[in-house]
């Protein structure tokens, strides 16, 4: 009876909330119609100065927000392609006189920032101004803003020039105290995803690969800083080594910033550039609003180049959370693209650290079938590693950004034997009956036998061999050569190009140009798949799955715990993959 009332009240609550949402939607529609007629919203997407806030997360895919008319905000949140396209449009837009970049800690990856930086470099051809201002300018933000004519720092602000560091947490000691025994299987000496659970510090191969990709990204950063300051990159590196820039005055002294100004002083410079009188407000327009308003600008043609966006962890089945590459859901999108005769070529945009080996294979098969009908080109974002590289292997061409992290060609599997923890800490024991020796494998109620361990390791080795064969076939390499560059090692895009894992360096624009060339079309328009999702639809879907309370609790915990919540999610992911073969990066590295 208790469970009955629990389910009854939960269902009643859901019905009430859904009803409220329905009313909200109706009101939003009415308000949206009314607001579309108002001058305020017409001018919302027009202005003199385009504002780019680096504190905002930029996803690959855009998102529709049908409730924006009610609560404010944007009715469309643009993705990376929308933003870069908008910056290209702004070059020739007579209403845009310049760009202001708001600097601060940014959640965006280095390859995303690199593509944004390239779009800013292209914008400079217009001879319009680019100013950047911040109170806390991180190295990543400085890198993205380096094409600016002037970078300004608050006189009491903070600026980073200290080099890169990557720190990992290790849980072996915790597991020992809990008497929770990890049973780990992996292929590839660099495949270090399981290291935090089987070691107390980084292995030498892992240190080697981390140092290599840190140095690769650091080199890109030095080039960007050198371009802005006019100072040799070796000199800037020595500034970091010696800790020369500790305070705002140091940054100004060495020319690392154009000046130490307060925001009102920066605005005075913008007024001068735009010719805005003191009595008038400067007309700023957010890149989010601007890109949303101009997302449909471009060529009109029946010929299409499809950008198929694969962003997030690779998982089995249907998509349940935002930014997942779910095998069933994503394969449906691939089939839809394959059936559209107006689509002449496809660019697969991959921004994924990998995930399920099975899901990766299912998706790759569907991409192979797609390739039989249309040219397939891959464009890599922040990560296209492990499973993310797996689904890329059979493309006609692969392009990566220099700061992309890719490779990680390896496989692992992991389980936890919890019998000692259950007995010694909780007093729980396990017993059962089976009619065949391996009927309960995989299991967490007892340790695996040596024979069972060999079986699972053989499975991991088999999938690893398949992975390498796919790479060899797609990249036209010998399997022996693939073995030397795989081993689970993570490479930067620049290094991946040198060893043949990618065909060229460049962003999405270069991949699209390659697709156009292969398709041999002159007139075309670019379309993205899957279609942008609606926040309202996502919310209603969560009610359908009875996960609204779970989502609320997760959000509350994440806000309370802070950045360390990443490790809670990591442990949750490992628990979910119990006994499954995985193709995933060792971690999603935070290089700062």
C-alpha positions, -999 to 999 in steps of 0.1 A, spaced: 0 0 0 29 23 8 43 19 -27 9 25 -42 5 59 -25 41 67 -34 34 60 -71 0 77 -70 13 110 -55 43 110 -78 21 105 -109 -3 132 -96 26 156 -92 38 149 -127 3 154 -141 0 188 -123 35 200 -135 28 188 -171 -5 207 -170 13 238 -158 38 234 -186 10 231 -211 -5 264 -199 30 280 -200 34 268 -236 1 283 -246 9 316 -230 44 315 -245 30 311 -280 6 340 -275 34 362 -261 57 351 -288 33 363 -315 28 396 -297 65 401 -291 73 393 -327 54 425 -336 73 447 -310 101 470 -319 121 457 -289 126 423 -303 132 436 -338 162 456 -325 174 428 -302 193 412 -331 207 445 -344 235 466 -330 268 482 -336 290 458 -315 289 420 -316 295 406 -281 311 372 -276 310 359 -240 336 332 -235 320 321 -202 291 307 -222 293 270 -232 294 265 -270 280 231 -280 283 216 -315 245 216 -321 221 245 -316 190 242 -294 155 256 -297 139 272 -267 101 276 -273 96 290 -237 119 320 -243 90 343 -251 76 338 -216 107 339 -194 131 358 -216 163 344 -229 170 332 -264 145 313 -286 175 296 -303 209 289 -287 233 286 -316 259 258 -319 295 263 -329 288 261 -367 261 287 -363 285 310 -345 313 307 -370 289 312 -398 275 343 -381 310 358 -377 316 352 -414 283 370 -422 292 399 -398 322 407 -419 300 422 -446 272 433 -424 272 471 -425 254 473 -392 283 456 -373 312 479 -366 332 456 -344 334 429 -318 338 429 -280 351 397 -265 342 392 -228 370 373 -211 370 350 -181 372 314 -172 357 294 -201 341 259 -201 350 254 -238 376 230 -250 408 240 -267 397 229 -302 364 247 -299 383 279 -289 407 273 -318 379 272 -343 364 303 -327 398 320 -329 401 311 -366 367 327 -372 379 359 -355 411 359 -376 389 357 -407 367 385 -394 397 408 -391 398 409 -430 369 433 -427 392 458 -410 365 462 -383 378 465 -347 380 436 -321 384 445 -285 387 421 -256 382 428 -219 383 408 -187 388 409 -150 401 373 -148 418 363 -181 427 326 -182 452 311 -206 424 295 -226 405 328 -229 436 347 -239 443 321 -266 408 326 -281 410 364 -279 445 367 -293 433 379 -327 419 411 -309 434 445 -318 436 452 -281 432 430 -249 424 450 -218 427 438 -182 410 453 -151 437 471 -130 429 448 -100 423 418 -122 441 385 -127 458 370 -158 473 337 -163 507 329 -179 520 299 -160 521 269 -183 498 238 -182 492 212 -156 470 181 -155 462 165 -122 445 131 -117 429 116 -87 436 80 -77 412 58 -58 431 26 -52 437 35 -15 400 42 -10 391 9 -26 416 -9 -4 401 6 27 366 -4 15 378 -39 5 363 -33 -29 384 -52 -54 386 -39 -90 390 -65 -117 406 -48 -147 412 -58 -183 427 -36 -210 446 -36 -243 472 -10 -250 499 2 -227 487 38 -229 451 28 -222 451 44 -188 413 48 -182 416 23 -153 447 36 -137 430 56 -110 415 23 -97 446 1 -100 475 24 -92 484 52 -68 501 74 -94 504 78 -131 523 52 -151 553 63 -171 535 57 -205 506 78 -192 529 106 -181 546 105 -215 513 110 -234 500 137 -211 533 156 -214 531 152 -252 496 166 -257 501 193 -231 532 205 -250 513 203 -283 486 226 -270 511 248 -252 529 253 -285 496 265 -301 491 289 -272 526 303 -275 521 309 -312 489 328 -305 504 349 -277 534 356 -299 511 368 -327 494 392 -304 524 406 -285 549 405 -313 573 388 -289 591 355 -298 574 324 -285 605 313 -267 606 345 -247 569 341 -237 577 305 -226 605 319 -204 581 344 -189 560 314 -178 590 295 -165 602 324 -144 567 335 -133 573 369 -148 537 379 -151 521 377 -116 501 409 -114 483 432 -139 512 457 -138 535 428 -151 511 421 -179 511 457 -190 549 460 -185 556 431 -208 530 441 -234 509 410 -227 479 433 -226 473 466 -243 464 484 -211 449 482 -176 414 497 -178 381 497 -160 350 488 -180 339 524 -184 372 532 -199 369 504 -224 335 516 -233 349 550 -240 372 534 -266 342 515 -281 323 548 -283 351 563 -302 352 534 -326 315 534 -332 309 571 -331 283 568 -303 276 600 -285 280 601 -247 243 606 -242 234 574 -262 238 538 -252 262 517 -272 242 492 -292 255 458 -282 242 426 -298 250 391 -283 265 366 -307 238 342 -294 210 366 -306 229 375 -338 237 339 -348 201 329 -341 187 357 -363 211 348 -392 212 311 -389 192 307 -422 214 331 -441 233 315 -470 230 299 -504 196 287 -517 199 254 -534 183 220 -536 218 204 -532 226 199 -496 258 192 -477 248 175 -444 267 181 -412 259 152 -390 268 161 -354 281 135 -330 287 151 -296 291 135 -262 297 100 -248 288 70 -270 262 49 -253 240 20 -262 203 23 -271 182 55 -271 194 89 -260 184 97 -224 205 127 -216 217 158 -234 248 155 -256 249 118 -260 257 97 -290 232 69 -284 235 41 -310 197 36 -317 189 74 -318 220 83 -338 216 55 -364 181 67 -371 196 101 -380 222 85 -402 195 65 -421 175 97 -425 205 114 -441 212 84 -463 177 84 -477 177 121 -487 187 122 -523 192 160 -521 221 154 -497 252 151 -519 279 146 -492 281 142 -454 304 158 -429 305 138 -396 314 163 -369 328 143 -340 333 157 -305 334 126 -283 358 109 -259 342 76 -268 322 51 -247 306 18 -254 325 -5 -278 292 -21 -290 275 12 -297 306 24 -316 305 -7 -338 268 -3 -344 272 33 -354 302 26 -376 283 -1 -395 256 24 -403 282 50 -414 297 24 -437 263 19 -453 259 56 -456 293 59 -474 281 35 -501 256 62 -511 274 95 -503 309 108 -497 317 109 -459 342 133 -444 350 136 -407 356 169 -389 370 165 -354 363 189 -325 377 190 -290 378 152 -288 375 124 -313 392 97 -293 388 60 -287 351 53 -297 351 88 -312 380 78 -335 364 43 -340 333 58 -357 356 80 -378 378 53 -393 360 46 -426 356 82 -438 369 93 -472 389 120 -454 395 130 -418 403 166 -406 413 176 -371 422 209 -355 457 211 -341 444 211 -305 420 182 -311 427 152 -288 423 120 -309 436 84 -312 433 65 -279 430 34 -300 425 8 -272 399 -11 -252 393 -18 -215 368 -35 -193 364 -33 -155 343 -49 -127 343 -46 -89 342 -76 -66 322 -64 -36 319 -96 -16 345 -86 10 330 -51 14 295 -65 18 306 -91 44 331 -72 65 314 -38 64 277 -46 61 274 -83 71 260 -93 37 269 -127 22 259 -141 -12 250 -177 -22 231 -191 -52 227 -220 -77 237 -221 -113 235 -249 -139 266 -239 -159 301 -228 -148 298 -193 -163 261 -186 -158 267 -157 -133 296 -140 -152 300 -111 -151 293 -107 -114 302 -84 -85 292 -108 -58 325 -128 -60 360 -125 -75 364 -139 -110 383 -172 -113 416 -171 -133 398 -189 -162 370 -163 -162 395 -135 -162 412 -150 -192 379 -151 -210 372 -114 -204 407 -104 -213 403 -124 -246 372 -105 -253 390 -72 -248 419 -83 -270 395 -94 -297 377 -60 -298 411 -43 -298 422 -63 -328 390 -54 -346 396 -17 -338 431 -19 -353 418 -36 -384 392 -9 -389 420 17 -386 443 -1 -410 415 -5 -436 402 31 -433 436 47 -432 453 24 -458 479 12 -433 494 -21 -423 480 -35 -390 516 -37 -377 520 0 -383 487 7 -366 499 -12 -336 528 11 -331 506 43 -331 477 28 -311 482 12 -277 456 35 -263 477 66 -268 461 100 -270 475 123 -297 469 160 -306 455 167 -340 489 180 -352 506 147 -341 478 126 -355 484 143 -389 521 135 -387 515 98 -381 486 94 -406 456 91 -383 441 122 -400 444 136 -435 447 173 -428 445 201 -402 415 224 -403 381 231 -389 346 224 -400 349 248 -429 377 228 -444 358 196 -441 327 211 -457 349 224 -486 363 189 -490 327 175 -491 317 200 -517 348 191 -538 341 154 -536 304 159 -544 313 181 -574 285 206 -567 287 243 -573 254 254 -557 246 240 -522 234 248 -488 247 233 -455 221 216 -432 227 201 -398 215 167 -384 199 158 -361 175 187 -361 181 211 -331 162 198 -301 137 219 -281 142 224 -244 105 219 -238 105 186 -256 135 175 -235 117 185 -203 85 166 -213 106 136 -222 121 136 -187 86 135 -172 77 106 -195 107 87 -181 100 98 -145 134 113 -142 125 148 -132 133 143 -95 165 125 -104 176 154 -126 167 180 -99 187 161 -73 217 157 -97 217 194 -104 215 203 -67 244 179 -58 265 192 -87 261 228 -75 270 219 -40 300 196 -47 314 218 -75 341 207 -99 348 175 -79 314 162 -91 333 151 -122 347 122 -102 313 112 -89 301 110 -125 332 91 -135 326 64 -108 289 62 -119 300 57 -155 324 29 -145 297 12 -125 273 13 -154 299 -3 -177 304 -33 -154 315 -62 -175 312 -42 -208 341 -36 -233 347 1 -235 364 24 -260 369 56 -240 396 81 -234 416 77 -201 397 108 -189 385 141 -204 416 161 -196 414 196 -182 445 214 -194 449 246 -175 
